[in-house]
Amino acid sequence: MNRQRRNVLAIGVSSMEFARVAPFLDRDSFEVDRFPSAEGSLELISQVPFEALLVRYPPPDIRIDRFLGAVRGERSPCRTAPVVLLADERVQGDAERWIGHGANRVLSLGGLENDIQRTLSTLLNVAPRKDARFIIRLEVRVGDSHDMIMCQTENVSASGMLIRTDERYAKGTQIELEFTLPQDPRPVRVVAEVMRVTTIGREEVSGIGVRFLSFSGDSQRRFIMFLGSQ
């Protein structure tokens, strides 16, 4: 599904740490860049309205209170941007003292694989997404017609999914979906609405983008757990 990408700046992380951070940010949602120096990044931050900052803690070249003060300054374009401190476990407790004093979250560098995507998605109100391909049963009722077809997902998020299919349905069409998740035999049942139809010949995938309207039973809980398991 087509969504605006959020620009994220990673500050003070080493090349090796950045190589670990960047892959866990969904590139359809986030565009992440690196600036090696915390103090040197202040000029950039004063000019560019980044939507989130990932900051290595403690920064070696500037006091954290001075850095956070600059980010939260009255004229700073990043004044309201979430600041996430990336800390080793030995200094994580110290870093947490800055939550509410310029920082929004602290993440352990040892647990980034599980936490970073989920944390930024929450702070920026972006639905967690996964490249996931599995078979779904799609049921469509339009007037007197009743179609039931098997399709494959291209990617999924907490709010919707892109479905690979040659069938074309008008925007606003309501459909019923049923699918099973990896390692979960119980079906997930969803009522969804067609929000987008891909352009044949201009996009890699022929299909429809749908927005979820409602889930049956505990389907939503299990689905969100699946998304968070990446």
ABEGO torsion letter per residue (X at the ends): XBBBBBBBBBBGBBAAAAAAAAAABBAAABBBBBBABAAAAAAAAAABBBABBBBBOBBAABBAAAAAAAAABAABAAAABBBBBBBBAAAAAAAAAABGAGBABBBBAAAAAAAAAAAAAAAAGBBBBBBBBBBBBBBBBBEABBBBBBBBBABBBAAEBBBBBABBBBBGBBBBBBBBBBGBABBBBBBBBBABBBBBGABABBEBBBBBABBBEAAAAAAAAAAAAX
